[in-house]
Amino acid sequence: MKCQRAWISGRVQGVAFRAHTRARAEALGLRGYARNLPDGRVEVLACGEEQALQALLRWLHVGPPAARVDSVRTEDAGAEDCAPGFRVD
């Protein structure tokens, strides 16, 4: 299992970005979370199989229809931060 943390900036709050991310992650069999940050970005932590993670990361660069993604920054993360399921905080 591999884990990635991503920070997405642009018009990503108030456009159901987190809910769409959860739906996509669950469909891919990933666990983790998506949460809004005070600076207007969304943070996503996702853990699972490499192929599923890469599919989610590709999707994060586009996001849901109402979003506008300006940038996505990623880094490797530890599995200890990834609880079962995928939650929206």
Backbone torsions as a table, in degrees:
resi	resn	phi	psi	omega
1	MET	NA	140.4	179.0
2	LYS	-122.6	150.9	179.1
3	CYS	-128.6	141.1	177.6
4	GLN	-132.5	141.2	172.5
5	ARG	-110.4	137.3	-179.4
6	ALA	-132.2	144.4	173.8
7	TRP	-119.5	120.1	-175.4
8	ILE	-110.3	128.9	179.0
9	SER	-120.5	158.7	-177.0
10	GLY	131.0	-148.7	173.9
11	ARG	-91.3	85.0	-173.2
12	VAL	-123.9	-1.2	174.1
13	GLN	-112.7	142.1	-179.5
14	GLY	80.4	13.4	-179.5
15	VAL	-128.3	21.1	179.7
16	ALA	63.5	28.0	-179.5
17	PHE	-61.2	-45.4	-177.7
18	ARG	-65.3	-42.3	179.9
19	ALA	-64.6	-42.8	177.6
20	HIS	-65.2	-37.8	178.5
21	THR	-63.5	-44.1	179.1
22	ARG	-60.9	-45.8	-179.6
23	ALA	-60.0	-44.2	-179.7
24	ARG	-65.8	-44.8	-179.4
25	ALA	-63.1	-44.1	179.2
26	GLU	-63.1	-40.5	178.1
27	ALA	-62.6	-29.6	-180.0
28	LEU	-89.5	-3.0	179.8
29	GLY	77.7	24.7	-179.3
30	LEU	-94.2	159.1	173.3
31	ARG	-123.2	162.3	-180.0
32	GLY	143.2	-142.4	-179.1
33	TYR	-158.6	164.6	170.6
34	ALA	-133.8	132.6	180.0
35	ARG	-145.5	149.3	175.0
36	ASN	-76.4	145.3	174.7
37	LEU	-109.8	152.5	-178.2
38	PRO	-58.5	-24.6	-177.7
39	ASP	-86.1	6.2	176.9
40	GLY	97.3	-7.1	177.6
41	ARG	-85.3	168.9	169.9
42	VAL	-115.5	135.5	175.2
43	GLU	-105.4	134.1	177.7
44	VAL	-126.7	130.9	170.5
45	LEU	-116.4	125.5	-179.0
46	ALA	-135.1	138.6	179.9
47	CYS	-132.5	140.1	178.1
48	GLY	161.3	-157.0	-179.5
49	GLU	-69.1	145.6	-176.3
50	GLU	-53.8	-46.1	-177.1
51	GLN	-63.4	-41.6	179.3
52	ALA	-66.8	-41.6	177.7
53	LEU	-60.2	-45.0	-179.4
54	GLN	-63.8	-37.0	177.2
55	ALA	-63.8	-43.1	178.5
56	LEU	-65.1	-43.0	-179.6
57	LEU	-62.7	-37.4	175.9
58	ARG	-63.4	-42.7	-179.8
59	TRP	-64.7	-37.6	-179.3
60	LEU	-60.1	-27.0	178.1
61	HIS	-71.0	-15.2	-179.9
62	VAL	-110.4	-51.8	-179.9
63	GLY	74.9	-174.5	179.8
64	PRO	-72.5	168.2	-174.6
65	PRO	-55.4	-37.5	-176.0
66	ALA	-82.0	-8.3	-177.0
67	ALA	-86.2	160.0	169.3
68	ARG	-131.9	109.7	-178.4
69	VAL	-91.7	120.1	177.5
70	ASP	-92.2	-37.9	179.5
71	SER	-158.4	153.9	175.0
72	VAL	-132.1	122.0	176.3
73	ARG	-111.8	133.4	-177.1
74	THR	-127.9	158.1	171.6
75	GLU	-154.0	156.5	175.4
76	ASP	-66.1	149.1	-179.9
77	ALA	-135.2	164.1	179.2
78	GLY	-89.8	146.3	-179.3
79	ALA	-66.3	-19.0	-178.4
80	GLU	-64.4	-20.5	179.1
81	ASP	-86.9	-4.3	-172.1
82	CYS	-105.7	102.4	176.4
83	ALA	-79.8	162.6	176.6
84	PRO	-59.7	150.1	-179.1
85	GLY	81.5	179.1	176.1
86	PHE	-129.9	116.8	-173.8
87	ARG	-112.0	158.4	173.4
88	VAL	-110.8	119.6	179.2
89	ASP	-99.3	NA	NA
